[in-house]
Amino acid sequence: MSETSLGQLDQRQVHPLKGVTGAIIFAVVTVVLTVGVILLPLPDLVGPILVVFIPFVISTVLLLIEGGWRQVRKQILDRRTWGISLKWAAISIGVAAALRIGASLIGMIAGYSFQPAPFTPLLLATFIFAAGEEIGWRGYALPRAMNRFSPLAASLLLGIPWALLHLPLTLPGKMLAGAPPAATLLVMMGLSILVTWVYLGAGSSVLAATLLHGGQNALVILNNGIPTETINWIMAGIYVVAALLVILLTRGRLGASRNQTLAQD
């Protein structure tokens, strides 16, 4: 092979961060920084608000290393990242509502009254917070993990660190204090599969993932009046069952097309 050919081959080599290596580095750094911030003695909601943007910051830095601002624009600012059809917008919001309504119905069957908390415009901020997470976990890490693993395997592998970083929030004095750690893990693993499904089904749409993720957070008001431990176990059951249904209905593809991985150009 000539020197010219070798040079052309080197120029076409894919940056290692575009593969599963990028997903691993993203997950490890995000978990370490997130847990560190949560454990800092910060005012009540300051820590949780800061940590939701860590995935966005880490993914942006990694994209800059990969290919500069061109790569950032391509993956974070591209209109396809935030595009969504009416069908998938309805599915994303509908599933979020169904999860929370289902939890309330089971709570009522268990003897708790339906006492939804009042709506406040501040709840809309949950969509901004969800976007901060989804840009990193689904928009950046998932396509890279899918370059080696199936959609289901990639979703589960990323779901583990995503779930683990929520555990410090269950400690006394934290946002999820009183929530059983095991139930929290099940909820997050189930949600990882559901969010992956709408992300892939909508054509790699971070907006679809954000609508489902943020929607089920905002609709927590529907579960008001049910004790923290109880509602978390109810949610664990519902989220896991919903995830299993999606796996069965999509035959494990989670809505992905045959070639829906990270573009290597």
C-alpha positions in Angstrom: 0.0 0.0 0.0 1.4 3.4 -0.9 2.1 6.2 1.6 -0.7 8.2 0.0 -3.2 5.4 0.5 -2.1 5.0 4.1 -2.5 8.7 4.7 -6.0 8.7 3.3 -6.9 5.7 5.5 -5.6 7.5 8.6 -7.8 10.5 7.7 -10.8 8.3 7.6 -10.2 6.6 10.9 -13.1 7.0 13.3 -12.5 8.9 16.5 -12.5 6.4 19.4 -15.0 8.5 21.4 -17.6 7.8 18.7 -17.7 4.2 19.7 -18.6 2.5 23.0 -15.5 4.1 24.6 -17.3 7.4 24.5 -20.3 6.0 26.2 -18.2 4.4 28.9 -16.2 7.6 29.6 -19.4 9.6 29.6 -21.2 7.3 32.1 -18.2 7.0 34.5 -17.5 10.8 34.6 -21.2 11.7 34.9 -21.8 9.2 37.8 -18.7 10.4 39.7 -19.4 14.1 39.4 -23.2 13.6 40.0 -22.7 11.6 43.2 -20.0 14.1 44.4 -22.3 17.1 43.9 -25.3 15.3 45.6 -23.2 14.5 48.7 -22.0 18.1 49.0 -23.7 20.1 51.8 -25.7 22.3 49.4 -29.1 23.9 50.1 -32.1 21.6 49.5 -32.8 21.7 45.8 -29.5 23.2 44.6 -27.7 19.9 44.3 -30.4 18.1 42.2 -30.8 21.1 40.0 -27.0 21.2 39.3 -26.7 17.5 38.6 -29.3 17.3 35.9 -27.1 19.5 33.7 -23.9 17.4 34.3 -24.8 15.0 31.4 -25.2 18.0 29.1 -21.9 19.5 30.1 -19.9 16.2 29.9 -21.4 15.2 26.5 -20.6 18.7 25.1 -17.0 18.5 26.3 -16.6 15.0 24.7 -18.2 16.2 21.4 -15.7 19.1 21.4 -12.9 16.6 21.8 -14.3 14.5 18.9 -14.8 17.1 16.3 -15.0 20.6 17.7 -18.1 22.8 17.5 -19.1 21.2 14.3 -19.7 18.0 16.2 -21.6 19.8 18.9 -23.9 21.5 16.3 -24.4 18.2 14.5 -25.5 16.2 17.6 -26.9 18.7 20.1 -28.1 21.6 18.0 -29.3 19.8 14.9 -33.0 20.1 14.1 -33.3 16.4 13.8 -32.3 16.0 17.5 -35.3 18.2 18.5 -37.7 17.2 15.8 -40.7 15.0 16.6 -43.9 13.9 14.8 -47.3 14.5 16.4 -47.6 10.8 16.8 -44.5 10.3 18.9 -45.2 13.5 20.9 -48.6 12.1 21.8 -47.0 8.7 22.6 -44.3 10.2 24.8 -46.8 12.4 26.8 -49.4 9.7 26.8 -47.1 7.1 28.3 -45.9 9.6 30.9 -49.5 10.2 31.9 -50.4 6.5 31.9 -47.6 5.7 34.2 -48.6 8.2 36.8 -52.4 7.6 36.5 -51.8 3.9 36.8 -49.8 4.4 40.0 -52.7 6.5 41.4 -55.3 3.9 40.5 -53.3 1.2 42.2 -52.9 3.5 45.2 -56.7 3.9 45.3 -57.2 0.2 45.2 -54.8 -0.1 48.1 -57.0 2.3 50.1 -55.4 5.7 49.5 -57.5 8.6 48.3 -56.8 10.5 45.1 -55.5 13.8 46.2 -53.6 15.4 43.3 -51.4 18.3 44.3 -52.1 21.7 42.7 -50.4 22.4 39.4 -47.8 25.1 39.3 -46.0 26.6 36.3 -42.7 25.6 38.0 -43.5 22.0 37.1 -42.7 22.9 33.5 -39.1 23.3 34.5 -39.0 19.5 34.8 -38.8 19.4 31.0 -35.7 21.6 31.0 -34.1 19.4 33.7 -35.0 16.3 31.7 -33.5 17.7 28.6 -30.2 18.3 30.4 -30.1 14.6 31.2 -31.4 13.2 27.9 -28.9 15.2 25.8 -26.2 13.2 27.5 -27.7 9.8 28.2 -29.8 9.2 25.1 -28.5 11.8 22.7 -24.8 11.1 23.3 -24.2 7.8 25.1 -26.9 5.6 23.6 -26.0 5.8 19.9 -22.4 5.1 20.8 -23.3 2.1 22.9 -25.5 0.8 20.1 -22.4 0.7 17.8 -21.5 -2.5 19.7 -24.7 -3.6 21.5 -28.3 -4.2 20.6 -30.8 -1.4 21.5 -32.0 -3.4 24.5 -28.6 -4.3 25.7 -27.4 -0.7 25.3 -30.4 0.6 27.2 -29.9 -1.8 30.1 -26.1 -1.2 30.2 -26.7 2.6 30.4 -29.6 2.2 32.7 -27.4 0.7 35.4 -25.2 3.8 36.0 -28.2 6.1 35.3 -30.1 4.3 38.1 -27.1 4.1 40.5 -26.5 7.9 40.4 -30.0 8.4 41.7 -29.4 6.3 44.9 -27.7 9.1 46.9 -30.9 11.1 46.4 -32.7 8.6 48.7 -30.4 9.4 51.7 -31.9 11.4 54.6 -32.4 15.0 53.8 -32.1 14.5 50.1 -34.8 15.0 47.4 -35.9 11.3 47.3 -35.5 10.6 51.1 -37.6 7.7 52.2 -37.7 6.0 48.8 -36.5 2.4 48.9 -33.2 2.1 47.0 -34.3 -1.2 45.4 -37.5 0.4 44.1 -35.6 3.4 42.8 -33.3 1.1 40.8 -36.3 -0.7 39.3 -38.0 2.5 38.4 -35.0 3.9 36.7 -34.1 0.7 34.8 -37.7 0.5 33.5 -37.7 4.2 32.6 -34.4 3.7 30.8 -36.0 1.2 28.4 -39.2 3.3 27.9 -37.2 6.5 27.2 -34.9 4.6 24.8 -38.0 3.3 23.0 -39.5 6.7 22.3 -36.1 8.2 21.5 -35.5 5.5 18.8 -39.0 5.2 17.6 -39.2 9.0 17.0 -36.0 8.8 14.9 -33.4 9.5 17.5 -35.3 12.4 19.0 -34.0 13.8 22.2 -37.3 15.8 22.4 -39.3 12.6 22.5 -37.1 11.3 25.4 -37.5 14.6 27.1 -41.2 14.7 26.9 -41.6 11.2 28.4 -38.9 11.8 31.1 -40.0 15.3 32.0 -43.7 14.4 31.7 -43.6 11.6 34.2 -41.6 13.9 36.6 -44.1 16.7 36.3 -47.1 14.4 36.8 -45.8 13.3 40.2 -48.6 15.7 41.4 -51.1 12.9 40.6 -49.5 10.6 43.2 -49.8 13.1 46.0 -51.2 11.6 49.2 -49.6 8.2 48.8 -46.7 7.5 51.2 -43.2 7.7 49.6 -42.2 4.1 50.2 -45.6 2.8 48.9 -45.7 4.9 45.8 -42.1 4.0 44.9 -42.9 0.3 45.0 -46.1 0.8 43.0 -44.1 2.8 40.4 -41.4 0.1 40.3 -44.0 -2.5 39.4 -45.7 -0.3 36.8 -42.5 0.8 35.1 -41.0 -2.7 34.9 -44.3 -4.1 33.5 -44.5 -1.3 30.9 -40.8 -1.9 29.9 -41.4 -5.6 29.5 -44.4 -4.9 27.3 -42.4 -2.6 25.1 -39.6 -5.2 24.8 -42.2 -7.9 23.8 -44.1 -5.7 21.3 -40.9 -4.4 19.6 -39.1 -7.8 19.8 -36.3 -6.2 21.7 -35.6 -3.6 19.0 -37.2 -0.8 21.1 -38.3 1.0 17.9 -34.8 1.1 16.3 -34.4 0.7 12.6 -31.8 -1.8 11.4 -29.1 0.9 10.8 -30.0 3.3 13.6 -26.6 3.8 15.3 -24.2 6.7 15.4 -23.3 8.0 12.0 -19.6 7.5 11.7 -18.8 10.3 9.3 
